[in-house]
């Protein structure tokens, strides 16, 4: 007896985790490619790598992850910082100490985003930084309430990007994105009606409007969608069966209906069923398998070059077509 098939919402909830982990690796790889070419990220470069943050906070963050005290961040230390910033609570408005996901902080319920670390929250310190009559609560408690429209554990990067997109679509500012607002936004971007109708499947509860959670699912779930290169139909991998070429870096997919009907004009002959949690970018396919986010399905050495600082010589074996 086979395993029960997951619903689209269950598939998407899992895929958000896979997508976010892969996204953080790609962010770190891009940063390292831009700034680490001299052997690592120098202390004076951290402001350019993470713009928009106070210098005092960045210097503390650098020191926290420069484990060997060399004054240079290697690729893995940079990835650790990217993860820390993504899942963290921000930094203390009193002393600029970074506050990580597992570290305690206290937020003012009367001010937007004002947070203090444990040290600065003590009575004497707190009144130095903040009006004495303002009420503070544990940061984790307040952040959980603020982010209850998302699935638990989603980091800052995805949450902020989704919120920004949501606000662009919410034309009347009532806190909801109706189907009409969604269509208006995507028509202006040149989307066809069939594609818009496909995207509206992310209205998972069928209430005629998209929540932030559903918009998050749409943002990441589009990477689960495949277009059949024969009939042009869109399908969700994991719910619908698609076959992908495993001999080239051109993303070629064919739906099962076209395959069974003999409609396959691709020159290669080796295909496999697409997997629900693959991420594909520029001809690469990544599979999240047993915690190994580097697993390669299709690719070449040139496309994998930016990951070499993270995985060393293994990039050569990962870059071979399988």
C-alpha positions in Angstrom: 0.0 0.0 0.0 1.5 3.3 -1.1 1.9 6.4 1.1 -1.1 8.8 1.1 -0.7 11.6 -1.3 -0.2 15.0 0.3 -2.6 17.8 -0.5 -1.3 20.8 -2.4 -1.3 22.9 0.9 0.8 20.1 2.7 3.2 20.0 -0.3 3.6 23.7 -0.2 4.2 23.9 3.5 7.1 21.4 3.1 8.4 23.2 0.0 8.6 26.6 1.8 11.3 25.0 4.1 13.2 23.6 1.1 12.9 26.8 -0.9 14.1 29.0 2.0 17.1 26.9 2.8 18.2 26.9 -0.9 17.5 30.7 -1.0 19.8 31.4 1.9 22.6 29.3 0.3 22.1 31.3 -3.0 22.1 34.6 -1.1 25.4 33.7 0.6 26.9 32.4 -2.6 26.1 35.6 -4.4 27.5 37.8 -1.6 30.7 35.7 -1.5 31.1 35.9 -5.3 30.9 39.7 -5.1 33.0 40.3 -2.1 35.0 37.2 -1.2 37.2 36.9 -4.2 40.2 38.1 -2.3 40.0 35.1 0.0 37.0 36.0 2.1 34.9 38.9 3.4 37.1 41.5 5.0 35.9 43.3 8.2 35.6 46.6 6.4 33.4 45.1 3.7 30.6 43.8 6.0 28.7 47.0 5.6 28.5 46.6 1.9 27.6 43.0 2.2 24.7 43.7 4.6 23.6 47.3 3.7 21.1 49.2 5.8 22.4 48.0 9.2 24.2 50.2 11.8 27.9 49.8 11.8 28.0 49.0 15.6 25.7 46.1 15.0 27.6 44.8 12.0 30.9 44.9 13.8 29.4 42.8 16.7 27.9 40.4 14.2 31.2 40.0 12.4 33.1 39.3 15.6 30.4 36.8 16.6 31.0 34.7 13.5 34.7 35.3 12.8 35.4 32.2 14.9 39.2 32.0 14.3 39.6 35.8 14.9 41.3 36.2 11.5 39.4 39.3 10.6 38.1 37.6 7.5 34.9 35.6 7.0 35.1 32.4 4.9 32.1 31.1 2.9 30.7 28.9 5.7 30.9 31.7 8.3 29.1 34.1 5.8 26.4 31.5 5.3 26.0 31.2 9.1 25.6 35.0 9.3 23.0 35.0 6.5 21.0 32.3 8.4 21.4 34.2 11.7 20.1 37.5 10.2 17.2 35.7 8.4 15.9 33.9 11.4 17.0 36.4 14.1 15.0 39.0 15.9 17.1 42.0 14.8 19.5 43.9 17.1 19.2 45.7 20.5 18.2 49.3 20.1 20.3 50.0 23.3 23.7 48.5 22.7 23.3 47.2 19.0 24.0 43.6 20.1 22.5 41.2 17.4 19.6 39.0 18.8 19.4 35.6 17.2 16.5 33.2 16.8 17.2 31.3 20.0 18.3 34.4 22.0 16.0 36.3 24.4 14.9 39.9 23.7 12.1 42.2 24.9 10.0 44.3 22.6 8.0 47.5 23.4 4.3 47.0 22.7 3.9 50.8 22.4 6.6 51.3 19.8 7.0 49.6 16.4 9.9 47.2 16.4 11.8 48.6 19.4 13.7 45.7 21.0 16.2 45.4 23.9 18.6 42.5 24.7 18.5 40.9 28.1 21.3 43.1 29.5 19.7 46.4 28.4 16.3 45.2 29.6 17.3 45.4 33.2 15.4 48.2 35.0 18.2 50.6 35.3 19.3 50.2 31.7 15.9 50.2 30.2 15.0 53.6 31.5 18.2 55.0 30.0 16.9 54.0 26.5 13.2 54.2 26.7 10.2 56.0 28.3 9.6 54.3 31.7 5.9 53.8 31.3 6.1 51.8 28.1 5.3 48.1 28.4 7.7 45.4 27.2 6.9 41.7 26.5 9.1 38.8 25.4 10.1 39.4 21.7 9.3 35.9 20.7 5.7 36.3 22.0 5.1 39.6 20.2 6.8 38.5 16.9 4.7 35.3 16.9 1.5 37.4 17.2 2.7 39.8 14.4 3.6 36.9 12.1 0.6 34.6 12.7 -0.5 35.2 9.1 2.5 33.2 7.9 3.4 29.6 8.6 5.6 29.3 11.8 9.3 29.6 11.4 9.4 31.5 8.1 12.4 33.9 8.2 12.7 37.6 7.7 13.7 37.6 4.0 10.7 35.6 2.7 8.3 37.3 5.1 9.4 40.8 4.1 9.3 40.1 0.4 5.8 38.5 0.7 4.5 41.5 2.7 5.9 44.0 0.2 4.3 42.1 -2.7 1.0 41.8 -0.7 0.9 45.6 -0.2 1.5 46.3 -3.9 -1.5 44.1 -4.8 -3.8 45.4 -2.1 -4.9 48.5 -4.0 -7.6 49.7 -1.6 -5.4 49.0 1.4 -8.1 47.0 3.3 -5.6 44.2 4.2 -7.0 41.7 1.7 -6.0 40.9 -1.9 -9.2 40.1 -3.9 -9.1 38.1 -7.1 -9.9 41.3 -8.9 -6.9 43.1 -7.4 -4.7 40.0 -8.2 -5.9 40.0 -11.8 -5.3 43.8 -12.2 -1.8 43.5 -10.8 -0.8 40.6 -13.0 -2.4 41.9 -16.2 -0.3 45.0 -15.8 2.7 42.8 -15.8 1.6 41.1 -19.0 0.4 37.7 -17.6 -2.0 35.8 -19.7 -5.5 34.8 -18.4 -4.7 31.1 -18.3 -1.6 31.8 -16.2 -3.5 34.1 -13.9 -6.2 31.4 -13.5 -3.5 28.9 -12.6 -2.0 31.2 -10.0 -5.4 31.8 -8.4 -5.3 28.1 -7.4 -3.2 29.3 -4.5 -6.5 30.7 -3.0 -6.5 27.4 -1.1 -9.5 28.1 1.1 -11.6 29.4 -1.9 -12.7 32.6 -0.1 -12.1 34.8 -3.2 -9.1 36.5 -1.8 -5.4 35.8 -1.1 -3.9 35.9 2.4 -0.3 36.6 3.1 0.2 32.9 3.7 -1.4 32.0 0.4 0.7 34.6 -1.4 3.8 33.1 0.3 2.8 29.7 -1.0 2.4 31.2 -4.5 5.8 32.9 -4.4 7.6 29.7 -3.6 5.2 27.3 -5.2 5.8 28.6 -8.6 9.1 26.8 -8.4 7.0 23.6 -8.1 5.2 24.4 -11.3 6.3 23.0 -14.6 5.2 24.0 -18.1 4.9 21.1 -20.6 7.2 22.0 -23.5 4.8 20.2 -25.9 1.3 21.3 -25.0 2.2 24.4 -22.9 0.1 23.2 -19.9 1.0 24.1 -16.4 1.1 21.5 -13.6 2.1 21.2 -10.0 4.8 18.6 -9.6 3.8 16.4 -6.7 0.2 16.5 -7.7 0.6 16.0 -11.5 3.1 13.7 -13.1 5.8 15.4 -15.3 8.9 13.9 -16.9 12.1 15.9 -17.1 15.2 15.4 -19.4 18.2 14.3 -17.4 20.8 14.7 -20.2 20.9 18.5 -20.7 20.9 21.8 -18.9 18.0 23.1 -20.9 14.9 22.7 -18.7 12.8 20.4 -20.8 9.6 18.9 -19.3 6.7 16.9 -20.8 3.4 16.1 -19.1 2.4 12.4 -18.9 -0.5 12.9 -21.4 1.9 14.2 -24.1 4.4 11.5 -23.3 1.9 8.7 -23.6 0.5 10.2 -26.8 4.1 10.2 -28.3 4.3 14.0 -28.4 7.9 14.5 -27.4 10.1 16.5 -29.8 13.2 16.6 -27.6 16.4 15.0 -29.0 17.5 13.2 -25.8 16.0 10.0 -24.6 16.7 9.8 -20.9 13.9 11.1 -18.7 12.8 10.7 -15.1 9.7 11.8 -13.2 10.1 15.3 -11.8 10.3 15.4 -8.0 8.1 17.8 -6.0 10.9 19.4 -4.0 13.4 20.2 -6.7 14.5 23.7 -7.2 15.6 24.6 -10.8 17.5 27.6 -11.8 19.5 28.2 -15.0 19.5 24.5 -15.8 20.3 23.3 -12.3 18.0 21.0 -10.4 18.5 20.8 -6.6 16.9 18.1 -4.5 16.5 18.3 -0.7 17.3 14.7 0.2 18.1 13.6 3.8 19.2 17.1 4.7 21.6 17.3 1.7 20.6 20.6 0.0 23.6 20.3 -2.4 22.3 17.2 -4.2 22.6 17.8 -8.0 20.3 16.2 -10.6 21.4 18.2 -13.7 24.0 20.8 -14.2 27.5 21.7 -15.4 30.7 23.0 -13.8 30.2 26.6 -15.0 26.8 26.9 -13.3 28.1 25.4 -10.1 31.3 27.5 -9.9 29.9 30.0 -7.3 29.3 27.2 -4.8 32.9 25.9 -4.8 33.8 28.1 -1.7 31.1 26.3 0.2 31.7 22.7 -0.9 35.2 22.6 -2.2 36.3 19.9 -4.7 32.9 18.1 -4.4 31.6 20.7 -6.8 33.3 18.7 -9.6 31.4 15.6 -8.9 28.1 17.5 -8.4 28.6 19.2 -11.7 28.6 16.0 -13.7 25.4 15.2 -15.6 23.7 12.1 -14.2 
